[in-house]
Amino acid sequence: MSELPTHSGARRNEDIALDMMKFIAMTTGYGRTSSGVGFQGGGAALKPEEYAGHLLELYGKCLAAVQGGK
């Protein structure tokens, strides 16, 4: 499979937002439990559908940030 050509090596906003979302989710544990950031344990684990919803919401925020709030 060949990759789609990029324009002058530029990355699409969607790709940048996805990488940003992954970084934030992995470093902060975003959306994993119902407890706040910085607390270990004690929070009930979310259902996979809820966790996915949190990640999609985060992706939307990242995409808006990359696009400059357009």
N, C-alpha and C positions, 0 to 999 in steps of 0.2 A: 504494500500500500504506500502510495506516495502522499506526502503531506501537502496541504494547501499552501500555495505560495503566499508569502507575506510581503507587504510593501516596504521596501528598504529595511527589512529586519524589524519593523515595528510590530508590537504585540497588540492584539485586539483588547479593547477595554474589558470584555468578558473574561478573557484569560487572566488579566491582571487582577480583576475582582475575585476570581476563583482562587488564585494564589494567596491573595490577602485574606480571604475567608478561611482557607486552610490554616494559615499561620495563626490567625486570631483564635480559631477553634482549638488548635493543638496546644497553644501556649497558655490559654486561659481555662480550658475545659468548658468552653461556652456551650450552654444548653444540655450538659450531661445530667445534672441533678437539679432538684428544685431549690437547693441551698444557694446562697450567694457566693460570689467569687471570693476566694481566699479562705473558705471554710472547707475542712476536710471531713468527709463522712457525715453521717447524720441525716442527709437528705435522701429522699426516696428517689430511686432511679426512674427516669422517664420512660414511657413506652417508646418504641422505635419511631412511631408516627409523630409523636411530640418532638422527639429529638430532631427528626428530619425537618419538621416545621420550623424549629429554631434555627437550623442551619440555612434553610431557604430565606428566612427573614434576614439573617446576617449577610447572606450573599446579596440580597437586594440593597442593603445598606452600603455594602462595599462597592457595588456597581454604581450607586448614586454618587458615592464619594469620588470614584475614579472619573466619572463623567462630569464632575464638577457641579453636581446638583441640578443638572439639566432636566 
